[in-house]
Structures are given as C-alpha cells and as structure tokens.
Amino acid sequence: MEVRAELTATVWKVVAEVGAVVAEGDELVILESMKMEIPVVAPAAGTVSEMRVAEEDRISEGDVVAVIDVS
C-alpha cells in the first residue's frame, strides 16, 4: 500500500524505518509547510517495506512517501 503526501512540503522528520511494524494511525513522517508540522500516518496496520523520502527532501502533493505491506 502506497502512502502519499497530501500537500507540497519539506520532510521535517522521518519517524518510521524500513522493517518497522506500524498500526493504523502511527506517524510515518512529519512534513513542514508554512511553519506547520503535518504528520503523515499509516492508513492501515502493516510493515514498512520502503521509505521513499529522507529528511529535508522537498515533496509534492501525491508523491509516495512510504510503502506498507499490509498484514
């Protein structure tokens, strides 16, 4: 399952690592836009199989930030 950014922003912090087991609603990354911190959360429980962003990356709306293997 691809997790996509809902807005154009800068990646402020990567919270989850590849291999991490996450629950629905767990934070994966925190974006920064216009001095606001916006969390990107897991839409379902599973294991993070890919993290496609790094801290300080500029991303656009719709970019894939992570991939979760749903359990």
C-alpha positions as CSV (number, residue, x, y, z in Angstrom):
1,M,0.0,0.0,0.0
2,E,1.5,3.3,-1.1
3,V,1.2,6.2,1.4
4,R,1.1,9.6,-0.4
5,A,1.7,13.2,0.6
6,E,-1.4,15.3,0.8
7,L,0.4,18.5,0.2
8,T,3.6,20.1,-1.1
9,A,6.1,20.3,1.8
10,T,9.5,19.6,3.2
11,V,10.2,16.4,5.1
12,W,11.0,17.6,8.6
13,K,11.4,14.2,10.3
14,V,11.3,10.6,9.3
15,V,9.7,8.7,12.2
16,A,9.4,5.1,10.9
17,E,12.1,3.0,9.5
18,V,12.0,0.2,6.9
19,G,11.0,-3.0,8.7
20,A,9.0,-1.2,11.4
21,V,5.7,-2.7,12.3
22,V,3.1,0.1,12.4
23,A,-0.5,0.3,13.5
24,E,-3.2,2.3,11.7
25,G,-2.7,5.9,12.6
26,D,1.0,5.6,13.5
27,E,3.2,8.5,12.2
28,L,5.5,7.6,9.4
29,V,6.9,11.1,8.6
30,I,6.3,14.7,9.6
31,L,6.1,17.3,6.9
32,E,6.7,21.0,7.4
33,S,4.8,23.6,5.3
34,M,4.4,27.3,6.1
35,K,5.9,26.7,9.7
36,M,3.3,24.0,10.4
37,E,4.1,20.4,11.2
38,I,1.8,17.9,9.4
39,P,2.1,14.2,10.2
40,V,1.7,11.5,7.5
41,V,0.1,8.5,9.2
42,A,-0.2,4.8,8.3
43,P,-3.6,4.2,6.7
44,A,-3.5,0.6,7.8
45,A,-1.5,-1.8,10.0
46,G,1.5,-3.5,8.5
47,T,5.2,-3.4,8.0
48,V,7.1,-0.5,6.3
49,S,8.8,-2.1,3.3
50,E,10.0,1.2,1.7
51,M,10.7,4.7,2.8
52,R,11.0,6.9,-0.3
53,V,11.8,10.2,1.4
54,A,14.6,11.5,3.6
55,E,14.7,14.4,6.0
56,E,14.9,17.8,4.2
57,D,13.5,16.4,0.9
58,R,11.1,18.6,-1.0
59,I,8.0,16.7,-2.0
60,S,4.9,17.5,-4.0
61,E,1.2,16.6,-3.4
62,G,0.7,13.0,-4.4
63,D,4.3,11.8,-4.0
64,V,4.7,8.4,-2.4
65,V,6.5,8.8,0.9
66,A,6.4,5.2,2.1
67,V,5.1,1.7,1.2
68,I,3.4,-0.5,3.7
69,D,3.0,-4.3,3.4
70,V,-0.5,-4.7,4.9
71,S,-0.8,-7.6,7.4
